[in-house]
Every structure is written in structure tokens, then in C-alpha cells.
Amino acid sequence: MNPFIAKIIIDVARKQLEKKQVNRPVTKKQLDPLVRKYEVEVSHAIKEYIFIAIGVLSAGFGLKGFLLPNSFIDGGATGISLLLENVTSLNLGVLLIIVNLPFILLASKTIGNKFAIKSIIAIACLAIVVHFINYPTITEDKLLIAVFGGFFLGLGIGMSMRGGSVIDGTEVLAIYLGRKLSLTIGDVLLLINILIFSVGAYVLSIETALYAILTYMAAAKTVDFVVDGVEEYVGVTIISNEHEALRLMLIKKLRRACTIYAGKGGFGTSGESYDKDIIYTVVTRLELAKLQTEIDKIDRNAFVIMGVVKDLKGGMIKKKPMKK
């Protein structure tokens, strides 16, 4: 961390402790945990706002460089704003704030005030970027506009989400309605966008609405790619009588850390139960075939459960590559 910022953090932590314990000296043992806490909060905040800044600039490029000059629309709150911009005299920057404001108010109740504040900052920055920055018009080819306009817009939305905010408030509405109506977030977003595209087909043209669907699909796929990361991890649970041999294989041959937890077998006659060790590890999808091969070498009848892991932190998965 920057020495200047670190010094400010130490001074703030010291003053906070001095207020709590008047006329008593602040010790290093008391100061260190509070300094570490503030350092983590500040470093995370800096990283998150960098993500948001990149997201805002990317979304602005997608809007001004592709969609706006060609009267294209997208899904979500951005699509509503683009649709209104085509049928009213209001500026898109103003519309982005007006359309997203109800969703941000909903976010403060549904998710939290911190998330809502960061989101309104991100949306306000996007409105400023759209209004003041003159991006060049990249192309007039409709297919390229739909694909790459959606890509840059999706990149902006995804980066903003990684920064702990949104620049498209319909996702907040989807979370809220999903809880109330027992629907998935994807189902709610699909219904919202069907409505937007239907209005777009009526107000503009069917062709524009069809290209808007393509734009939305490109944006949605890009968001998934940015939020979930480049690598897709798989959590693997292995239940086998050869658990010790499997553990050694993971550690020595595949060079992967694993977790062992105790379990009891539930299959068999009434009252029959037996103890067994259950192994859990995480690998990338590209390494999955080798892992399955090594498991079969030890126990073809091993019970293996696999599930996609969206993200992970710590551990040894990125530090010790699997041997060739």
C-alpha cells in the first residue's frame, strides 16, 4: 500500500482508539488489528472503484460508439433509457438516472445502503460519460453494432458488478420479484426484456427489436464471462473406501490440496452405518479429465460428485500447477 495512505490509516486508527480510552496510552497490540482492518477496507474500496471506473468507460463506449448513433436499444434499464431517448427529446444521461433511480431506491431496501450508494455513483458517472465524452462512431454495420455494442456494454455491467454496484437496475428488480414470486432471477429478467423488446418492435421496428435481442445476448454472455472469471472451477467430492490412496494421489501426483471430513454411510439394512472419510478438492475444468482418470486407476466404483464453483479465494489451486 502507498506509504502516504498507510500513514493516514495509522493516524485515523490511533485517534479512534484514543477517543475510546482517554488518558490511557495506545499500545501496538491494540493498534495493529484496527490498522489491518482499515487497510483491507481501503484496498478493497480502491480496487472496487477501479472496476467501476473501467465499467463506466466501457459501457459508455458501447453506447456512444455503437448503439446510440445507430438508434439501437438493449435490454434492462439501459434498454428502457435508449427506447425513451428515441421517442423523447431528453438526453440519455438524464434518462439513465431517472430510469435507474427507482431500482436504486429498491436496492437500498433489498440489498443495502452501501450497495445503493455505490450504484448511484456508478450510474451518475455513466450519465456524465455519455453526456460529455465524444466517443467515435465505430461502424454502421448492424451485425457488428449488435455484437460489439453488446460486448462493451456487457463488459461495463460486469466490471461494475465486480466493483459491488450496478449500472443497470433491472437486476435489483429481478432479485426483489424473484423473492416475492418464487421465480428465478433469470426468469424475471427474461420477462422484463421480452416486454422491452416488444415495445421496441412497436415503437421502432421489428428488425431493430431483433437486433436488440442479439445485443442483449452478447451483453449477457459478456457479463457472465467477466463476473465468473476466465477459468471455471469445479468442486469435486469423492467418497470411496480407498480414500487414503486417493488423498495421496491428489497431494503427490496432482499436487492439489484437499479437505477430508468424516461421514457415515447411509445405505444398507436398517440400522447399519459405517464411518468413512470424504475427500473434497477444487480443480479447473481443463484438469477434470486427468483427475477422473487418476480416480479410476484407484477405484472405478468411487462415488464422485462435481459442482461448478463460481469463484474462490486463497488455497493452493493457483500456486501449484498440475504436473503434465
C-alpha positions as CSV (number, residue, x, y, z in Angstrom):
1,M,0.0,0.0,0.0
2,N,1.1,3.6,-0.6
3,P,3.1,4.9,2.4
4,F,1.1,8.1,2.5
5,I,-2.2,6.2,2.6
6,A,-0.8,3.8,5.2
7,K,0.3,6.7,7.4
8,I,-3.2,8.2,7.2
9,I,-4.8,4.9,8.2
10,I,-2.5,4.5,11.2
11,D,-3.3,8.1,12.3
12,V,-7.0,7.5,12.0
13,A,-6.9,4.2,13.9
14,R,-4.8,5.8,16.6
15,K,-7.2,8.7,17.0
16,Q,-10.2,6.4,17.2
17,L,-8.5,4.3,20.0
18,E,-7.5,7.4,21.9
19,K,-11.2,8.6,21.9
20,K,-12.3,5.3,23.4
21,Q,-9.6,5.1,26.1
22,V,-9.0,8.7,27.4
23,N,-5.8,9.2,29.4
24,R,-4.5,5.7,28.5
25,P,-1.7,5.1,26.1
26,V,-2.4,3.2,22.9
27,T,-0.4,0.1,22.5
28,K,0.9,-1.6,19.3
29,K,-1.1,-4.7,20.2
30,Q,-4.3,-2.6,20.2
31,L,-3.4,-0.6,17.2
32,D,-2.4,-3.4,14.8
33,P,-5.8,-5.2,14.4
34,L,-7.6,-1.9,13.7
35,V,-4.9,-0.8,11.2
36,R,-5.2,-4.2,9.4
37,K,-9.0,-3.8,9.3
38,Y,-8.8,-0.3,7.8
39,E,-6.0,-1.4,5.3
40,V,-8.3,-4.2,4.0
41,E,-11.3,-1.9,3.7
42,V,-9.3,0.8,1.9
43,S,-7.5,-1.5,-0.5
44,H,-10.8,-3.3,-1.4
45,A,-12.5,0.1,-1.9
46,I,-9.8,1.3,-4.2
47,K,-10.0,-2.0,-6.2
48,E,-13.8,-1.8,-6.4
49,Y,-13.8,1.8,-7.7
50,I,-11.2,0.9,-10.3
51,F,-13.5,-1.8,-11.5
52,I,-16.4,0.6,-11.6
53,A,-14.4,3.2,-13.5
54,I,-13.4,0.7,-16.1
55,G,-17.0,-0.5,-16.3
56,V,-18.4,3.0,-16.8
57,L,-15.9,3.8,-19.6
58,S,-16.6,0.5,-21.3
59,A,-20.4,0.9,-21.1
60,G,-20.1,4.5,-22.4
61,F,-18.0,3.3,-25.3
62,G,-20.6,0.6,-26.1
63,L,-23.4,3.2,-26.0
64,K,-21.8,6.1,-27.8
65,G,-19.6,4.2,-30.1
66,F,-22.1,1.6,-31.3
67,L,-25.7,1.8,-30.1
68,L,-26.7,5.4,-29.9
69,P,-25.5,6.7,-33.3
70,N,-27.5,3.9,-35.0
71,S,-30.7,4.1,-32.9
72,F,-30.2,0.6,-31.4
73,I,-31.6,-0.5,-28.0
74,D,-30.6,-3.1,-25.4
75,G,-32.4,-4.9,-22.6
76,G,-32.8,-3.8,-19.0
77,A,-32.8,-0.2,-17.6
78,T,-30.3,0.8,-20.3
79,G,-32.7,-0.5,-23.0
80,I,-35.6,1.5,-21.5
81,S,-33.4,4.6,-21.4
82,L,-32.4,4.1,-25.1
83,L,-36.0,3.5,-26.1
84,L,-37.1,6.7,-24.3
85,E,-34.2,8.6,-25.9
86,N,-35.5,7.6,-29.3
87,V,-39.1,8.8,-28.6
88,T,-38.5,11.8,-26.4
89,S,-36.2,14.9,-26.5
90,L,-34.5,14.0,-23.2
91,N,-30.7,13.4,-23.1
92,L,-29.7,9.8,-22.5
93,G,-27.6,10.7,-19.5
94,V,-30.6,12.2,-17.7
95,L,-32.8,9.2,-18.7
96,L,-30.2,6.8,-17.3
97,I,-30.5,8.4,-13.9
98,I,-34.3,8.8,-14.0
99,V,-35.0,5.2,-15.1
100,N,-32.5,3.7,-12.6
101,L,-33.4,5.8,-9.6
102,P,-36.5,3.6,-8.6
103,F,-34.3,0.5,-8.8
104,I,-31.6,2.1,-6.7
105,L,-34.1,3.0,-4.0
106,L,-35.3,-0.6,-4.1
107,A,-31.7,-1.8,-3.8
108,S,-31.2,0.2,-0.6
109,K,-34.1,-1.8,1.0
110,T,-33.4,-5.2,-0.7
111,I,-29.5,-5.3,-0.6
112,G,-28.2,-2.5,1.5
113,N,-27.4,1.2,1.6
114,K,-23.7,0.8,0.7
115,F,-24.6,-1.1,-2.5
116,A,-27.2,1.6,-3.4
117,I,-24.7,4.4,-2.8
118,K,-22.0,2.8,-5.0
119,S,-24.6,2.1,-7.7
120,I,-25.9,5.6,-7.9
121,I,-22.3,6.9,-8.1
122,A,-21.7,4.4,-11.0
123,I,-24.9,5.4,-12.8
124,A,-24.2,9.1,-12.3
125,C,-20.6,8.6,-13.7
126,L,-22.1,6.8,-16.7
127,A,-24.5,9.6,-17.3
128,I,-21.6,12.1,-17.2
129,V,-19.5,10.0,-19.5
130,V,-22.4,9.6,-22.0
131,H,-23.1,13.3,-22.0
132,F,-19.6,14.8,-22.1
133,I,-17.2,12.2,-23.7
134,N,-17.4,12.1,-27.5
135,Y,-16.6,8.5,-28.5
136,P,-16.0,7.9,-32.2
137,T,-18.7,6.1,-34.1
138,I,-17.0,2.7,-34.9
139,T,-19.2,1.2,-37.6
140,E,-22.6,1.3,-39.3
141,D,-22.8,-2.4,-39.9
142,K,-25.9,-3.6,-37.9
143,L,-24.5,-7.0,-37.0
144,L,-21.2,-5.5,-35.7
145,I,-23.2,-2.9,-33.8
146,A,-25.3,-5.6,-32.1
147,V,-22.4,-7.9,-31.2
148,F,-19.7,-5.4,-30.2
149,G,-22.1,-2.9,-28.7
150,G,-23.5,-5.7,-26.5
151,F,-20.0,-6.8,-25.7
152,F,-18.7,-3.4,-24.5
153,L,-22.0,-2.8,-22.6
154,G,-21.8,-6.2,-21.0
155,L,-18.2,-5.7,-20.1
156,G,-19.2,-2.4,-18.4
157,I,-22.0,-4.0,-16.5
158,G,-19.8,-7.0,-15.5
159,M,-16.9,-4.8,-14.2
160,S,-19.4,-2.7,-12.3
161,M,-20.8,-5.8,-10.6
162,R,-17.3,-6.9,-9.7
163,G,-16.9,-3.5,-8.1
164,G,-20.0,-4.1,-5.9
165,S,-22.5,-2.0,-7.9
166,V,-24.8,-2.0,-10.9
167,I,-25.3,0.4,-13.8
168,D,-28.4,-1.5,-14.9
169,G,-31.0,-1.5,-12.1
170,T,-33.3,-4.2,-13.5
171,E,-31.2,-6.8,-11.9
172,V,-32.2,-5.4,-8.5
173,L,-35.9,-5.6,-9.5
174,A,-35.3,-9.2,-10.6
175,I,-33.8,-10.1,-7.2
176,Y,-36.8,-8.5,-5.4
177,L,-39.5,-10.0,-7.6
178,G,-37.7,-13.4,-7.5
179,R,-38.1,-13.5,-3.7
180,K,-41.7,-12.4,-3.8
181,L,-42.9,-14.6,-6.7
182,S,-40.7,-17.6,-6.2
183,L,-39.2,-17.2,-9.6
184,T,-35.5,-17.3,-10.6
185,I,-33.7,-14.1,-11.3
186,G,-33.1,-15.3,-14.9
187,D,-36.9,-15.8,-15.4
188,V,-37.7,-12.3,-14.1
189,L,-35.0,-10.7,-16.4
190,L,-36.3,-12.6,-19.3
191,L,-39.9,-11.4,-18.7
192,I,-38.7,-7.8,-18.3
193,N,-36.7,-7.9,-21.5
194,I,-39.5,-9.5,-23.5
195,L,-41.6,-6.5,-22.6
196,I,-38.9,-4.1,-23.5
197,F,-38.2,-5.7,-26.9
198,S,-42.0,-5.9,-27.7
199,V,-42.3,-2.2,-27.1
200,G,-39.2,-1.6,-29.2
201,A,-40.7,-3.6,-32.0
202,Y,-43.9,-1.5,-31.9
203,V,-42.2,1.9,-31.5
204,L,-39.2,1.4,-33.7
205,S,-39.3,-1.7,-35.9
206,I,-39.3,-5.5,-35.7
207,E,-35.8,-5.5,-37.2
208,T,-34.5,-3.2,-34.5
209,A,-36.0,-5.3,-31.8
210,L,-34.4,-8.5,-33.3
211,Y,-31.0,-6.8,-33.3
212,A,-31.7,-5.6,-29.8
213,I,-32.1,-9.3,-28.7
214,L,-28.8,-10.1,-30.3
215,T,-27.2,-7.1,-28.4
216,Y,-28.8,-8.3,-25.1
217,M,-27.4,-11.9,-25.7
218,A,-23.9,-10.6,-26.4
219,A,-24.1,-8.4,-23.3
220,A,-25.4,-11.2,-21.1
221,K,-22.7,-13.6,-22.2
222,T,-20.0,-11.0,-21.6
223,V,-21.4,-10.3,-18.1
224,D,-21.2,-14.0,-17.2
225,F,-17.6,-14.2,-18.6
226,V,-16.5,-11.1,-16.6
227,V,-18.3,-12.0,-13.3
228,D,-17.5,-15.7,-13.3
229,G,-13.9,-15.3,-14.4
230,V,-11.8,-16.7,-17.2
231,E,-11.3,-20.1,-15.5
232,E,-14.2,-22.2,-14.4
233,Y,-13.5,-24.2,-11.3
234,V,-15.2,-27.5,-10.3
235,G,-15.6,-28.7,-6.7
236,V,-15.2,-32.4,-6.5
237,T,-16.4,-34.6,-3.6
238,I,-15.1,-38.2,-3.6
239,I,-16.5,-41.0,-1.5
240,S,-14.5,-44.2,-1.6
241,N,-13.1,-47.0,0.6
242,E,-9.7,-46.2,-1.0
243,H,-9.8,-42.7,0.5
244,E,-6.2,-42.8,1.7
245,A,-4.8,-43.7,-1.7
246,L,-7.0,-41.0,-3.3
247,R,-5.7,-38.4,-0.8
248,L,-2.1,-39.3,-1.6
249,M,-2.8,-39.2,-5.3
250,L,-4.3,-35.7,-5.1
251,I,-1.4,-34.4,-3.0
252,K,1.6,-36.1,-4.6
253,K,0.6,-36.7,-8.2
254,L,-1.8,-34.0,-9.0
255,R,-0.3,-31.5,-6.4
256,R,-3.7,-30.4,-5.3
257,A,-4.7,-29.6,-1.7
258,C,-7.8,-31.4,-0.4
259,T,-10.1,-31.4,2.6
260,I,-11.0,-34.6,4.5
261,Y,-14.2,-34.7,6.6
262,A,-15.8,-37.6,8.4
263,G,-19.0,-39.1,7.2
264,K,-21.3,-42.1,7.8
265,G,-22.7,-44.4,5.2
266,G,-26.5,-44.4,5.0
267,F,-27.1,-47.2,2.5
268,G,-27.8,-50.7,3.8
269,T,-30.2,-52.6,6.1
270,S,-32.0,-50.8,8.8
271,G,-29.6,-49.5,11.5
272,E,-26.5,-50.3,9.5
273,S,-24.0,-47.5,9.4
274,Y,-20.2,-47.2,8.9
275,D,-17.7,-44.4,9.2
276,K,-15.8,-43.2,6.1
277,D,-13.6,-40.3,5.1
278,I,-14.9,-37.9,2.4
279,I,-12.5,-36.0,0.2
280,Y,-13.2,-32.6,-1.2
281,T,-10.9,-30.7,-3.7
282,V,-11.2,-28.0,-6.4
283,V,-9.8,-28.2,-9.9
284,T,-10.2,-26.3,-13.1
285,R,-12.4,-27.7,-15.8
286,L,-9.4,-28.3,-18.0
287,E,-7.9,-30.6,-15.3
288,L,-11.1,-32.6,-14.7
289,A,-10.3,-35.3,-17.3
290,K,-6.9,-36.1,-15.7
291,L,-8.5,-36.2,-12.2
292,Q,-11.2,-38.7,-13.4
293,T,-8.5,-40.9,-15.0
294,E,-6.5,-41.0,-11.8
295,I,-9.6,-41.7,-9.7
296,D,-10.5,-44.7,-12.0
297,K,-7.0,-46.1,-11.6
298,I,-7.5,-46.3,-7.8
299,D,-11.2,-47.1,-7.5
300,R,-13.6,-47.4,-10.5
301,N,-16.6,-47.6,-8.1
302,A,-15.8,-44.3,-6.3
303,F,-18.8,-42.1,-5.8
304,V,-17.8,-38.7,-7.3
305,I,-19.9,-35.5,-7.1
306,M,-19.0,-32.5,-9.2
307,G,-20.3,-28.9,-9.0
308,V,-19.4,-25.6,-10.6
309,V,-17.6,-23.2,-8.3
310,K,-18.2,-19.6,-9.3
311,D,-15.2,-18.1,-7.6
312,L,-12.6,-18.9,-4.9
313,K,-10.0,-17.2,-2.8
314,G,-6.9,-18.5,-1.1
315,G,-5.8,-22.1,-1.0
316,M,-3.2,-23.7,-3.3
317,I,-5.1,-24.1,-6.6
318,K,-3.3,-21.2,-8.3
319,K,0.0,-21.8,-6.7
320,K,0.8,-25.4,-7.6
321,P,0.1,-26.3,-11.2
322,M,-0.8,-29.9,-12.0
323,K,2.1,-31.9,-13.4
324,K,2.0,-32.9,-17.1
